[in-house]
């Protein structure tokens, strides 16, 4: 049984015989994230490319814009390559209009040689209509630049 819009032309929520619910218009996105040669000691917005999906077309220019007030779940999985063992800091951020959620590491404390390293994180963020979300990173210390491999991705979805 579907529940349609006022015009009855678009199904906004469906329930099957087993009670499974689908919301084909629920804002959500998933995109590939990658960059070569991360600048040292500079917080940069992570470039997003290949959208796997973007329901509602709310992701543009590396920025998600909330089409409705609600609670949004944002996630990332970043695969750093050529991570310098001398980096004194590696920070990843989910930055919304209301707050910055940060995760920090000290590669120089646990790596004895340059290496690859995966970082993942998530947050349930309160967003108002028109608020934005970007994903950023910062590396500090050391001499070599690191990369975020193209197997990395970010995503977001309206929960409630």
C-alpha positions as CSV (number, residue, x, y, z in Angstrom):
1,X,0.0,0.0,0.0
2,X,1.5,3.3,-1.0
3,X,0.9,6.7,0.5
4,X,1.1,9.3,-2.3
5,X,1.4,13.1,-2.6
6,X,-1.5,15.5,-2.7
7,X,-1.6,15.0,-6.5
8,X,-1.2,11.2,-6.1
9,X,1.6,11.1,-8.7
10,X,4.5,10.3,-6.4
11,X,4.8,7.7,-3.7
12,X,6.5,9.2,-0.7
13,X,6.2,6.2,1.6
14,X,5.3,2.5,1.0
15,X,4.5,-0.4,3.3
16,X,4.6,-4.0,2.0
17,X,2.6,-7.0,3.4
18,X,5.3,-7.7,5.9
19,X,5.4,-4.2,7.3
20,X,8.6,-3.1,5.6
21,X,8.7,0.6,5.0
22,X,10.4,2.4,2.1
23,X,10.8,6.1,1.6
24,X,12.0,6.7,-2.0
25,X,12.1,10.5,-1.5
26,X,14.1,10.4,1.8
27,X,17.2,12.7,1.4
28,X,20.4,10.7,1.3
29,X,23.7,10.6,-0.6
30,X,26.9,8.6,-1.0
31,X,29.9,9.9,-2.8
32,X,33.6,9.0,-3.5
33,X,36.1,11.2,-1.6
34,X,39.7,11.6,-2.8
35,X,42.6,14.0,-3.0
36,X,46.3,13.8,-3.8
37,X,49.0,15.7,-1.9
38,X,47.2,17.0,1.1
39,X,48.6,20.4,2.1
40,X,50.3,20.3,5.5
41,X,48.8,22.2,8.4
42,X,45.8,23.3,6.4
43,X,42.3,22.2,7.1
44,X,40.9,21.4,3.6
45,X,37.4,20.5,2.4
46,X,37.6,16.9,1.0
47,X,36.7,16.9,-2.7
48,X,33.8,14.7,-3.5
49,X,33.4,13.1,-6.9
50,X,31.4,10.1,-8.3
51,X,28.1,10.3,-6.6
52,X,26.8,6.7,-6.0
53,X,23.4,8.3,-5.3
54,X,22.0,11.6,-4.3
55,X,18.2,11.3,-3.5
56,X,16.9,14.8,-3.7
57,X,20.0,16.3,-5.4
58,X,21.1,18.0,-2.2
59,X,24.8,17.4,-2.6
60,X,26.7,20.0,-4.7
61,X,30.2,21.5,-4.7
62,X,31.4,19.1,-1.9
63,X,28.5,20.4,0.3
64,X,25.3,18.7,1.5
65,X,22.4,21.2,2.1
66,X,19.6,20.0,4.4
67,X,16.3,20.2,2.4
68,X,14.3,19.9,5.7
69,X,14.9,20.3,9.4
70,X,15.7,17.0,11.1
71,X,18.3,14.7,12.5
72,X,20.9,13.5,9.8
73,X,23.4,10.7,10.1
74,X,26.7,11.5,8.4
75,X,29.5,8.9,7.9
76,X,32.9,8.7,6.3
77,X,35.5,6.1,5.5
78,X,38.8,7.7,4.5
79,X,41.7,5.6,3.3
80,X,44.9,7.7,3.7
81,X,47.9,6.5,1.6
82,X,51.5,7.6,2.0
83,X,50.7,8.7,5.5
84,X,53.9,10.2,6.9
85,X,55.1,8.5,10.1
86,X,56.3,11.9,11.2
87,X,52.9,13.6,11.0
88,X,52.2,15.0,14.5
89,X,48.5,15.3,13.7
90,X,45.8,13.8,11.5
91,X,42.3,15.3,12.0
92,X,39.1,14.4,10.3
93,X,35.9,16.5,10.6
94,X,32.3,16.5,9.9
95,X,31.4,20.2,9.8
96,X,27.8,21.3,9.9
97,X,26.4,24.8,10.2
98,X,25.9,24.2,13.9
99,X,28.9,22.2,15.0
100,X,32.2,20.6,14.1
101,X,32.7,17.0,15.0
102,X,36.4,16.0,15.1
103,X,38.4,12.9,15.4
104,X,42.2,13.2,16.0
105,X,45.2,10.9,15.7
106,X,48.9,11.2,16.3
107,X,50.6,9.1,13.6
108,X,54.1,9.9,15.0
109,X,53.0,8.0,18.2
110,X,52.1,4.7,16.6
111,X,53.8,4.4,13.1
112,X,57.5,3.7,12.7
113,X,57.4,4.1,8.9
114,X,55.2,5.7,6.3
115,X,52.1,3.7,5.7
116,X,48.4,3.5,4.7
117,X,45.7,4.2,7.3
118,X,41.9,4.0,7.3
119,X,39.7,6.3,9.4
120,X,36.0,6.0,9.8
121,X,33.5,8.0,11.8
122,X,29.9,9.0,12.0
123,X,27.6,11.5,13.8
124,X,23.9,12.1,14.2
125,X,23.6,15.8,13.7
126,X,20.8,18.2,14.3
127,X,20.2,20.3,11.2
128,X,17.8,23.0,10.2
129,X,16.4,23.7,6.7
130,X,19.3,25.1,4.6
131,X,22.1,24.1,7.0
132,X,25.2,22.6,5.3
133,X,27.6,19.8,6.0
134,X,31.1,19.3,4.6
135,X,33.9,16.8,5.3
136,X,37.4,18.2,6.0
137,X,40.8,16.9,7.1
138,X,44.1,18.3,8.3
139,X,47.5,16.8,8.6
140,X,50.4,18.4,10.4
141,X,54.1,17.8,11.0
142,X,56.4,15.7,8.9
143,X,57.7,16.5,5.5
144,X,55.8,14.2,3.1
145,X,52.3,14.9,1.8
146,X,49.6,12.2,2.1
147,X,46.7,11.3,-0.1
148,X,43.1,10.2,0.4
149,X,42.6,7.2,-1.9
150,X,39.7,7.1,-4.3
151,X,38.2,4.1,-2.5
152,X,37.2,6.5,0.3
153,X,33.6,7.6,0.6
154,X,31.2,9.8,2.6
155,X,27.4,9.5,3.0
156,X,24.5,11.1,4.8
157,X,20.8,10.4,5.3
158,X,17.8,12.0,7.0
159,X,16.9,9.8,10.0
160,X,14.0,11.7,11.5
